[in-house]
Amino acid sequence: MKLFQRLLIAPAALGLISPLAANATEVNLNEIENYSNSESIEFVNSFNDNDLNKTPLLAGGEGLVDTDSYDGGFSETTTASFSADFAIGAVDGKGVTTIDTDGDETLQAVYGFQIDLNTSFTGEDSLDISLDAGNGATTGALAEFDLNGANDAGGDILAVDGVTYTFPLGSATAFVGDNTDGSMLFTTACVYGGPSNTLDDCANVTAGITGGGVALGASYDFDNGFTTAVGAQFVETGIATVGNADSWAANLAYTTDSYGASVTYAMVEDGTGNDTFTALNGYYSFDNGLNISAGYEIGDLDGHAAAADETEAYFVGINGEVGPGELGAAVGTYGKMTESGGVMPERLMYEAYYSYAVNDGMTITPLIYTVEKSGSTDKDETGIMVKTSFSF
């Protein structure tokens, strides 16, 4: 049995040994030990020697079943993938609380770890579970690498990051999930592969709804380059309840190997009204491997003052193969800009990266970026960092 299978079986075995020792008249510990060493031996609780019913412990979707028809191993459709990221770098101008007495950001190192479990019950559906751990955070000095961290604040805690079930619905594809993006089935016409957390959304900042609680959606592929999708996400404590921050969105895209375009429209409830956002994206790929991607999003904030009721975001990125790796550079707004006093304060971000695959399972990505200040109280921010990613 593979190491990963043993790691999953161990907690189950430990949990069962304790009650068995207190209540069972006889416990067959040899079978428990043998189960971890052989795929052909069933895991049996012998509460009564006369009880011939066996309940094998199975992983991969079957769960606990009252039958002898399984051998106690993983489902043939169950797969697991693992990834680990290590980042080191420094950022100047991130904020006064993280800057040392010389005005330079201290050198920091963080990591992230992820396990993705996938299984199918019919061959056309997919149950996907993501487990994350790490001490990265979206608010830390190295936040641009978007590493895993407990509740976005670090902490080295292993947690379920999302559970999603995708299945065919007639000729369409549908999904339901928790802690899943409502835009999971959307197609954004952007081929820029930058590693930063800010510019990797290609200016589809809010229209491509993300970060929801309960989510659902569906998509349809016309098999001629056109795809369409809808999605929604809700607050878990009050699904579709008036006043909650629920989001609804739709997406239409046309993509080919050489070019593509998409439009995404979303309505987001923010407690004061229904804000609307529209994002336009497109890309063009040249024969020499160079790609150009662009995006623009505009938002209308409902219930806000006339001089502060619009948002705007835009992005342009170039990437392509250079030598043994991929070189890319981009410029765009630092998130979305929100109108203030009738003026749209502009804060731009510039970045460049080079992603180099050392082998099939290891990639090194250095990133340098700068964020321009937007007011007299804001600071320019400059970061230099390197991420090493492992996949296995």
SULFEN-V661180 format. One line per field, one symbol per residue. phi: phi as a letter, one per 40 degrees, with the letter a starting at -180 (. if undefined). psi: psi as a letter, one per 40 degrees, with the letter a starting at -180 (. if undefined). burial: b if it has 24 or more other ideal C-beta (glycine too) atoms within 12 Angstrom, else e. A space follows every 10 residues. Layout:
# SULFEN-V661180
phi = ???
psi = ???
burial = ???
This chain:
# SULFEN-V661180
phi = .cdccccccd cccccccccc ccbccabccc ccccccbacb bccbcccacc cccbbccbbh hcgcbcaccb cgccccccbb bbabbbbbia bbgciccbbc ccgbcccbbb aababbbbab bbgbbabbbb bbaibcacbc cbcccfccac ffbghfbcac cibbbbacbg cbbbababfb cccdccbcca bcbccccccc cfgccbccdb gcccbaaaab bcgbhcbbab aaabcccacf cdgcccbbab ababbbcbaa aabbbbbbcb gbibcbbbbb baaabcccgc bbbaaabbbb ccgbcdcabb baaaabbbai cbgcbbbaaa baccgbcbda ggbcccbbbb aaabbbccac babbbcbbaa bccbacccbc bbbbabbbbb ba
psi = hidddddddd dddddddddd dddidhhgdd dddddeehee hihhhgdhde hehigihiie ddahigieei eeaiieehih iiihhhiiai hhedideeha eeeihihihi iiiihhhhii deeeihhhhh hiiieiieei dfdeefihih fffaefhhih dihhhhiigb eihiiiihfi heedeihhgh ehfieiddee efegdddghi fichiiiiih hefedhiiii iiiihdeghf hheigiiiii hhihiaddii iihhhihhhe deahiihhhh iiihhideeh hhiiihhiih hheiidefei iiiiihihii hhbeahhiii iiigaihhhh fehhhhhihi iiihhhhdad ehhhhihhii hiieideiii hhihihhhhh h.
burial = eeeebeebbe ebbeebeeee eeeeeebbee bbeebbeeee bbbbbbeeee eeebbbbbbb bbeeeeeeeb ebbbbeebeb ebbbbbbbbb bbebeeebee eeeebeebbb bbbbbbbbbe eeeeebbbbb bbbbbbbbeb bbbbbbbbbe ebebeeeebe bbbbbbbeee eebbbbbbbb bbbbbbbbbb bbbbbbbbbb bbbbbbbbbb bbbbbbbbbb eeeeeebbbb bbbbbeeeee eeeebbbbbb bbbebeeeeb bbbbbbbbbb eeeebbbbbb bbbbbeeeee bbbbbbbbbb beeeeeeebb bbbbbbbbbb eeeeebbbbb bbbbbbbbee eeeebbbbbb bbbbbeeeee eebbbbbbbb beeeeeeeee bbbbbbbbbe ee
